[in-house]
Amino acid sequence: MKFLDLARIHVESGRGGHGCLSFRREKFLEFGGPDGGDGGRGGDVVAEAVAGLNTLVDFRYRPRIKARNGRPGEGGNRTGADAEAVLIQVPVGTEVLDEDQETVLADLTAVGQRAVLARGGDGGRGNAAFKSATNRAPRRVEPGWPGQEFTLWLRLKLIADIGIVGLPNAGKSTLLARVSRARPKIADYPFTTLHPNLGVVRRGETSFVLADVPGLIAGAHEGAGLGDRFLGHIERCGALLHLVDATLEDPAEAWRTVRAELQAYGAALAAKPELLALSKIDALDRATAEARRAALEAAAGRPVLALSAVSGAGLDALLGRLAALVAGARAAERAAAPAEAWQPQ
């Protein structure tokens, strides 16, 4: 299935049913009176986050979602039937954006969470509702209230604990394949990864999700390479794993390039806890790998792990540090109050 993380949809809720104009007419009943029933309510359009979905590609072929209208009222004080809500299923982590693609209307981050995208119109009142002591035979009815109509954007932001960032060919996909059962495409040319990949890492009783995103290059925030829109998939991550290729002549410059792109993207990515690691040390002799690790450590001003996803060197220490970061991020998340889903007015 093709990966799609942005979709434009047009939603329209149902109109309420019209009220009924009716009078009771029965043999031997002299004063029947009005008996027109109210109209039924129009259907809502509701989005629900479900498990098992990881793309919005379905909405490329179904961009318009319309609910049915409510049924009109009938004589005998019979109220029209309400229309059923139209339920659209979206992946967990989907944001509902206004037409400007900036205002977040709802954020569906848990399985079963729902948001009403368009509320159906109320049914109109039949003439029985207007009967009074001074108006015994009202001929007034109300039409059904119109539904709501919106053009919205759905944006998928994958939910992961750790996001892996770095330049192209830094070994991100190789690492993900080594520590999880994910099978991303791996090759020896840049931009092998064209869309994010997720993998579940299990360490003892603890498990967490790693997200591998396409590589960043200088000027990505201006559209260079694959751009930086895919960084939205690591906005929800509690921490980042920054991989730097040990075979580069200047690993410190590679680190600065990626940090600059994270800063330019915003969304507090640059402020997230970051674990820095030098990858591909199996391709260098020990002295050269240690010299480049020390140079990167001096430039970054923080400890740098050295690892190889091919040989497995340093992976145990890396997974231990990542598990500690995940535990801290989850504790902070539990302390934060959950956001409420959007309800249209």
C-alpha positions, 0 to 999 in steps of 0.5 A: 500500500502506498504511503500517504501522510497528507490528504485534503477532504471535503466533508458535508453533514446531513440536513435535518428533515422538514417538519410535517403539516398535518391534521388528524382527520378521523370519522366521529372525531370532530376536533382532530387538531394538528398532528404533524411530526418533527423532522429527523436529525441529519447525519454527522461526519465523524473521524475515528482513529483505528489500529492497523492503518498507517496511511491516508491513501484511501482519501485520495480516492474518496475526497468527498464525504457526505452524510445523509439527510434526516427524514421528514416528519409525518402525520400522526405525530410521527417524528422522522428518522435520524440519519446515521453518522458517517464514520471515517477511519484514520490512522492513529496519530492523524491531525485534522487541520483547517483549510489553511493547513496550520490550525489544528482542529483535532489530534487523534492520538489513541485508538478509538478516539473520535472527533466530529468533523461536521455536525448534522442539522436539526430537524424542523418542527411540525405544526403540532409543535406550534399548537397553543390556546390561541392557535388551535389549528397552526399551519406553520412548520419549520424546514430542516436546519442545514448541515455543516460543510468544511474543507479540511486536511488530514495529516498523519504524524506517526507515533514513535518513541525515538526518531532517527535523524541524520544525513543520507546514508548515515546507516539509519535504515540498517540500524532499524533493520538490525534492532527490530523486525522492520525491513526498510529498503537498504542500498548504497546510494543516497535517499534510499528511504523515501518515507518513514519506517517504524520498527518495534525494539524489545529489550527485556521487559521494555519495548519502544518504537523507532522511527526512521525518516529520510535523510536531511541535507543542507537546505532541506528546509528550503526544499533541497533533497526530499525537503523536511516535511517528513520531520512531522513524523518525529514531532511526537517522539520523546527523544532523537537518535542522531546518527553520524557517518564515521566514514565522513572526513568531517563528522562534526560538520555533518552533525552541524548540518542536521542540527541546523535543519532541525532548528530551521524546521521548528516545532521544538525538534532541536530542543528534544533530548538527543542521543548522538552516535557515530555509526559504521565504525566497522569500516574504519580502524580503531584509531581512526574511529576513536579520533573521529568520535573524539572530534565529534564529541568535542564539537557537540559538547556531549558524549558520543556513542560509537556503533556498527549496525553490521557487526553489532558493536556498541548496540547493547549500550545504545539500546540501554541508553534509548530505553532510559530516554523512552522511560523519561519521555513516557513519564513526562507524557503521563504528567501532561494533560491530554488535548481535547478533540475538536467539536464544531460549533 
